[in-house]
């Protein structure tokens, strides 16, 4: 019945019956269907559904919002009428299918966990510019969360010199290079986050050196990123230790041996990360570490120790 209602393949009589009584439908299913019927073009059906919606408990709506394929009408109804009810605002934040433009309207009702969930989803932040503003007014923000939101909202442009160098390296064609640099110079942070997530390889290669950490993070989270991209980034000494740590924490990325080798050899990689990755290196690369003057002394000392142990195990 849910499928029939959502697709519109149901008789008027059946719609009226569901809008009035619901029969044996589970509360969470009826909650969703009533929001659909409340927007029906038939005024009698819509009115009955709207009246029946008032008798559905909030927890049924929260449960219904857990469906990945929830009806658009359900999201809209909950955002407009039920955001202040326990669990509803958080359920909207947790559902990736919830339209980003609805989230600013319910942001003040998020729990701290939902706030962090939204902050971790940079695509949503870039799709709904008002969301960061709405979240910034939340009384439960941690200091780190507040700083992240402020960095999304800041009007500061790119570091022209750094970005010009980055674009020159990423884009061989002079005309395309000039065009990209001009566009970047006009973009707000939230717009550069969107480009980092959805842009092409040349755009990502430039934006990975953006001075804003969230723009860099968006590059790493881009669904279009490749293993070759990550291997290239992992060798960059211009990246922040936070971004290098983010790369190292991704299990998929560190399956690439080149990424592991680059991170250990990168002097900007946090020491605890490098130490944890060293056991993944082969003996040839460990020997090379003993001669790398750019990495911390602690790493070279450990590398020497591992070489000695290997020689002893090999009998010479």
C-alpha positions in Angstrom: 0.0 0.0 0.0 2.8 2.4 0.8 4.2 2.0 -2.7 0.8 2.4 -4.3 0.2 5.7 -2.4 3.6 7.1 -3.2 3.2 6.3 -6.9 -0.4 7.6 -7.0 -1.7 4.2 -8.1 -4.6 4.0 -5.7 -8.3 4.7 -5.8 -9.9 7.8 -4.3 -11.9 5.5 -1.9 -8.8 3.9 -0.6 -7.1 7.3 -0.1 -10.1 8.4 1.9 -10.0 5.2 4.0 -6.3 5.7 4.8 -6.8 9.4 5.5 -9.7 8.6 7.9 -8.8 5.4 9.7 -5.6 3.8 8.3 -6.6 0.2 8.9 -3.8 -2.1 9.8 -1.0 0.3 8.8 1.9 0.7 11.2 2.0 4.1 12.8 5.3 5.1 11.1 3.9 4.1 7.7 0.6 5.9 8.2 2.5 9.0 9.4 4.3 9.2 6.1 1.3 8.4 3.9 -0.8 11.0 5.7 1.7 13.7 4.8 1.5 12.7 1.2 -2.3 12.6 1.2 -2.4 16.0 3.0 -1.0 17.5 -0.2 -3.5 15.7 -2.4 -5.3 17.7 -5.0 -8.6 16.4 -3.8 -9.6 18.8 -1.0 -11.7 16.1 0.8 -8.7 13.7 1.0 -6.3 16.5 1.9 -8.5 17.8 4.7 -9.1 14.4 6.3 -5.4 13.6 6.1 -4.5 16.9 7.8 -7.0 16.2 10.6 -5.6 12.7 11.1 -2.0 13.9 11.2 -2.8 15.6 14.5 -3.4 12.2 16.2 -0.1 10.7 15.1 2.6 10.6 17.9 5.9 12.4 17.2 7.9 9.2 17.6 6.1 7.7 14.6 7.3 10.6 12.5 10.8 10.2 13.8 10.8 6.5 13.0 9.4 7.2 9.5 12.1 9.7 8.8 14.6 6.8 9.1 13.7 5.5 5.7 16.2 6.4 3.0 13.3 6.6 0.5 11.0 8.7 2.7 8.5 10.8 0.8 9.5 14.5 0.2 6.2 15.5 1.8 7.2 13.8 5.0 10.4 15.9 5.3 8.6 19.1 4.5 5.8 18.4 7.0 8.2 17.5 9.9 10.4 20.5 9.3 7.4 22.8 9.4 5.3 21.4 12.1 7.3 18.9 14.3 10.9 20.2 14.5 10.6 20.9 18.2 9.3 17.4 19.0 11.9 14.9 20.5 14.0 13.1 17.9 12.4 14.7 14.8 15.0 17.4 14.1 17.8 14.9 14.6 16.0 12.4 12.3 15.9 15.0 9.6 19.7 15.6 10.0 20.5 11.9 9.9 18.6 11.2 6.7 20.8 12.0 3.7 17.7 12.3 1.5 16.4 15.2 3.5 16.6 18.3 1.3 19.5 20.5 2.6 17.3 23.7 2.4 15.0 22.3 5.1 17.8 22.0 7.7 18.3 25.7 8.5 14.6 25.8 9.6 15.2 23.0 12.2 18.8 23.6 13.2 18.0 25.2 16.6 16.4 21.9 17.7 19.4 19.7 16.9 21.2 17.8 19.7 25.0 18.2 19.9 25.3 14.8 18.1 23.2 16.0 15.2 25.2 19.3 14.9 28.4 17.3 14.5 26.8 15.0 12.0 25.8 18.0 9.9 29.3 19.6 10.3 30.9 16.4 9.0 28.7 16.5 5.9 30.4 19.3 3.9 28.2 18.8 0.9 25.1 19.7 2.9 26.8 22.8 4.3 27.8 24.0 0.8 24.3 23.2 -0.5 22.5 25.3 2.2 24.5 28.5 2.8 22.0 29.5 5.6 22.7 26.3 7.5 26.0 27.5 8.9 24.4 30.7 10.1 21.5 28.9 11.7 23.9 26.5 13.5 26.1 29.3 14.7 23.2 30.5 16.9 22.9 27.1 18.6 23.6 27.3 22.4 25.2 23.9 22.6 28.1 24.5 20.2 31.5 23.4 21.3 34.4 25.9 20.7 35.7 23.7 17.9 32.3 23.5 16.2 32.0 27.3 16.5 35.3 27.8 14.8 34.4 25.5 12.0 31.2 27.3 11.3 32.9 30.7 11.5 35.4 29.4 8.9 32.5 28.5 6.6 31.0 31.9 6.9 34.1 34.0 6.6 34.3 36.3 3.6 38.1 35.9 3.3 39.1 35.1 -0.3 41.9 32.8 -1.4 45.6 33.5 -0.7 46.2 34.9 -4.2 49.9 34.1 -4.3 49.5 30.5 -3.0 46.5 29.9 -5.2 48.2 31.3 -8.3 51.1 28.9 -7.7 48.7 26.0 -7.1 46.6 26.7 -10.2 49.8 27.0 -12.3 50.9 23.6 -11.2 47.4 22.0 -11.7 46.3 23.6 -15.0 48.8 23.5 -17.9 46.6 25.6 -20.3 47.2 29.3 -19.7 43.7 30.4 -20.6 42.0 27.8 -18.4 44.4 28.7 -15.6 43.5 32.3 -15.7 39.8 31.5 -15.8 40.0 29.2 -12.8 42.0 31.7 -10.8 39.5 34.5 -11.5 36.6 32.3 -10.5 38.4 31.2 -7.2 39.1 34.8 -6.3 35.4 35.7 -6.5 34.2 32.7 -4.5 33.2 32.6 -0.8 34.4 29.8 1.3 31.1 27.9 1.1 31.3 28.1 -2.7 34.9 26.8 -2.8 33.7 23.9 -0.6 31.1 23.1 -3.2 33.7 23.2 -6.0 36.1 21.0 -3.9 33.4 18.4 -3.6 32.1 18.4 -7.1 34.8 19.9 -9.2 37.3 18.3 -11.6 40.8 17.1 -10.9 42.5 20.4 -11.7 40.1 22.3 -9.4 40.7 19.9 -6.6 44.5 20.0 -7.1 44.3 23.8 -6.7 41.9 23.8 -3.8 43.8 21.2 -1.7 46.1 24.2 -1.0 43.4 26.6 0.0 44.1 28.2 3.3 40.7 27.2 4.7 40.8 23.8 6.4 37.3 23.0 5.4 38.0 23.5 1.8 40.9 21.2 2.1 38.8 18.6 3.9 36.1 18.9 1.2 38.7 17.9 -1.4 39.6 14.8 0.6 35.9 13.9 0.9 35.1 14.5 -2.8 33.3 11.4 -4.3 35.3 12.1 -7.5 38.7 11.7 -5.9 41.0 9.0 -7.1 43.8 6.9 -5.6 46.3 8.9 -7.7 44.9 12.1 -6.2 45.3 10.9 -2.7 48.8 9.6 -3.4 49.8 13.0 -4.7 48.2 14.9 -1.7 49.9 12.6 0.8 53.3 13.9 -0.4 52.5 17.6 -0.1 54.3 19.4 2.6 52.0 22.4 2.1 49.0 20.6 3.7 48.1 20.9 7.3 48.8 18.1 9.8 45.0 17.8 10.2 44.4 17.0 6.6 47.3 14.5 6.5 45.8 12.9 9.6 42.5 12.7 7.8 44.1 10.9 4.9 45.8 8.4 7.2 42.6 7.7 9.1 40.9 6.5 5.9 41.3 2.7 5.6 40.7 2.8 1.9 43.4 5.4 1.3 46.1 3.6 3.2 45.5 0.4 1.3 47.6 2.3 -1.3 51.3 1.6 -0.4 52.4 4.8 -2.1 50.1 6.8 0.3 51.6 5.1 3.3 55.2 5.7 2.1 54.5 9.4 1.3 52.9 10.0 4.7 55.8 8.6 6.6 58.3 10.6 4.5 56.2 13.8 4.8 57.6 16.0 7.6 54.2 17.6 8.1 52.6 14.2 9.0 51.9 14.1 12.8 54.5 11.9 14.5 52.0 9.5 16.1 50.6 8.9 12.6 54.0 8.3 11.0 55.0 5.9 13.8 51.8 3.9 13.4 52.3 3.6 9.6 56.0 2.5 9.7 55.2 -1.1 10.3 53.5 -1.1 6.9 56.7 -0.2 5.0 59.0 -2.7 3.3 62.6 -2.9 4.4 63.9 -0.9 1.4 61.8 2.1 2.3 62.7 1.8 6.0 66.4 1.9 5.0 65.7 5.1 3.0 64.1 6.6 6.1 67.4 6.3 8.0 68.9 8.8 5.5 65.9 11.2 5.4 67.0 14.4 7.2 63.6 16.0 6.8 61.7 13.7 9.1 61.8 13.8 12.9 64.7 12.2 14.7 62.4 9.8 16.4 61.4 8.3 13.0 65.0 7.9 11.9 65.9 6.3 15.2 63.1 3.8 14.9 64.0 3.1 11.3 67.6 2.3 12.3 66.4 0.0 15.0 64.1 -1.8 12.5 67.0 -2.2 10.0 69.2 -3.7 12.8 66.4 -6.1 13.8 66.0 -7.2 10.2 69.7 -7.9 9.9 69.8 -9.9 13.1 66.8 -11.9 12.0 68.4 -12.6 8.7 71.7 -13.7 10.4 73.9 -10.9 9.3 
